[in-house]
Amino acid sequence: MARGSKRLGQYIEERGIETEVVTLDSSTRTSQMAADSLGCEVAQIAKSIVFTGDGPVVVVISGDKRVDPKKLSEHLGWKAKIADADAVRNGTGYVIGGVPPFAHEPGVAVLLDSSLARFDDVWAAAGTPHSVMRLRVSDLAKDVGGGFVDLAK
């Protein structure tokens, strides 16, 4: 098991987060690929987008939305830019397509976009580009803390 996946499993167990982890034959590198594999709407995919600047930030947003860099930078108080593959791996401990909404390397901030609040459950990456987990949005918000922020275009 990869280091990040092991950390994710421990994190879920320690916090008692109820989830269903599914390993898929096809990649979940994009929200559409994950939705197609799961047979759900792309909006029900909680994608984790990593940004850098003054530090790594993960924005968790509905699969049918895009992060507005201006809104994000205004919220953070510094200019955020999308992370490249190395920055994603080094900052979170996961590869693109496998970044979960929590259990990252220390020092990573997580923001939840308000687009997620319309759902009871969402599917998020579970540590690898081939695994996803079902999460209650209320559990996700409780775990991440800080409530929802409007960051979508």
N, C-alpha and C positions, 0 to 999 in steps of 0.2 A: 504494500500500500504506500502511496506517495506520502511524503511528509505532511503536505497540506491537507490531504484527505484524512489522515490519521488525526491531525489537529481538529479538523471539522467534526469528526466523529466524537472525539472527547468533549468538545465544546457543547455539542447537542446533548450528550449524555449528562454532563455536569449540570447543565441548566434545565434539564427535564423538558426540552422542547419537543413537542409532539410533531413528528414529521413522517412522511413516507418517501423513502429514497428509491428511485427507479434508475436502473442502468439501461441505456438504450443502445441499440445496434448502430444507429447513425449519430453523427456529431450534433451537439447542441451549441455550436459556435455562434449561431445567430438566433435571435428570438423566433424567426419564422421556422427555422429548422427544428427547434425545440417544440414549437406549437404543432407542426406537422407530425412529428413523432408521437406526441402525446394525444393528438386529436382534440386540442383545445384552441381557443381563440388566441391570437398572438398577444392581445392585450393582457391575458392572464399570465404571461411570462414576466417575471420580475428580473429584468436584466441589471447587472452590476457593471457600471461604466467607471473606469478608473481615470482620475485626473491627477495632475501633478502641478506643483508651483512651490508654495511654502511647505509642502508636505503632501503625502498621498491622501486622496479623498475618493471614496467609493460612493457614487450616486446610484441608488437603487430606484429604478423607474419602470413603469409599465412598458411592455414590449411594443406597444403601438405609439409610443411617444419618443421624442428626442430631447436631450438636455439642451437648454438654452445657455450657452457659455457666458453670455452677459449676465443673466440672472444668477448663475452660479458664482461668478466672480464678485458680483455685488454682495451676495450673501456671505461669501468668505472674507471679503475685504482685500483680496489679492487676485491677480490674474491666474486663472486656472486654465491648463491646456490638457488635452487628451493625452493619456500616457501611451508610450509605445510598448511593444511586447516585453522588452526587458524591464521597463519600469513597472509594468503590471506584475510580472513574476517577482521582482525584487521587493516591491512595495507590499504586495498582498500575500505572497507565498503560493500563488496559483497562476495558471496560464490563462490566456484569453479564452473565453468560452466555458471556463470552469470556476470563475470567481463567485463564491457564495456571498450572501449579504452580510455575513459575519464570520468570525474566527480567522481574521487576517493576522498578519504580522503586527507586533506592537506599534502603536503610534498612528494607525490608519483611522481617519475619521470616516464615519458613515452617515449619509444623509438619505432620507426616504422622501421621494417625490410624492406629492399629493395625489397623483394619478393612481396610486396603489390603493387608496382609501375606498375606492368604489367596489372593491372585491372583498369577499370573506376569506377566500383562499387564493394563493398564487403558486406558481411553479418557479423555482429559482435554481441556478446552477448549484451542484453539490460537490464541488471540488475538482471535477474533471470535465472535459468537453463531452463526455458520454454519460454523465449522470446528472439527474435533477432531483429536487425534493419539493414536496408539497408542503406549504407553510400557511398557517393562519396569519392573515395580515395583522390581526391584533397581537399575536405572539411576536411577530417581527417588530412591530412598533414598540412593544414593551421591552424587548431585548435591546434594540438599538437605542431607544430613548430619544428625547428631543422632538418627538412629534413629526409631523409632515411639513415639508417645505415645497412651495410652488417653484419648480425648476424647469418645467417643460416648456417647449416652444409652443 
